[in-house]
Amino acid sequence: MRTLADVDFDRLVNDFYAESGGDLVGLWELAKEVEELIGAGSAVQDDSTAIVRALLARGLRAGTPPYSIDGYEPWPDQHPDAVVDRIRQEWDQLGRMPSLPDIVWFGR
């Protein structure tokens, strides 16, 4: 099984943080990039949520998808453990890789 090398991890965090300066970033984007680097499998969720933690540490906020009825709204609990737990639970319930409208988006 391949792992997300430190250089790839840092690059992805920097790229998604930069993107968030002008747009929202969806979990589906993170997961897709990770899967392309390491291949399919359970490590995709682990590595994606590690990137989420790094983005939260830089000040991004997790929220509802912009395609939901009320648009993007930050989740009430932004504590990293709560965000990651919620993502993992909803991802497991989804039963597949997240796509565009799924689970969570991040904004500044």
C-alpha positions, 0 to 999 in steps of 0.5 A, spaced: 500 500 500 502 506 498 502 512 503 502 519 502 509 522 502 510 528 506 512 532 500 505 530 497 502 532 503 505 539 504 503 540 497 496 538 497 495 542 504 498 548 501 494 547 494 488 547 497 489 552 502 491 557 496 484 555 493 480 557 499 482 564 498 478 565 492 473 559 493 470 553 497 474 547 497 470 540 497 472 534 501 471 530 494 477 534 491 481 532 497 479 525 497 480 525 489 487 527 489 489 523 495 486 517 491 490 519 485 496 519 489 496 512 493 490 508 490 484 506 492 483 503 499 482 505 507 488 510 507 484 515 502 480 517 508 485 517 513 490 521 509 484 526 507 482 527 514 489 528 516 489 534 510 483 536 513 486 537 520 492 541 517 487 546 513 483 547 520 489 548 523 490 554 518 483 557 519 479 554 514 472 552 517 468 546 515 461 547 513 455 544 509 456 543 501 454 550 497 449 546 494 445 544 500 438 548 501 441 554 505 448 554 501 455 553 505 454 554 512 459 553 517 458 547 522 457 549 529 463 545 532 469 547 529 473 543 533 478 538 529 476 532 533 469 533 532 470 535 524 474 529 523 469 524 527 463 527 523 467 526 516 468 519 518 461 518 520 458 521 514 463 518 509 462 511 512 455 512 512 455 514 504 459 507 503 463 510 497 468 516 495 465 523 496 463 526 490 461 534 489 455 535 493 457 530 499 459 531 506 463 537 507 466 543 504 471 548 507 472 556 507 475 561 510 
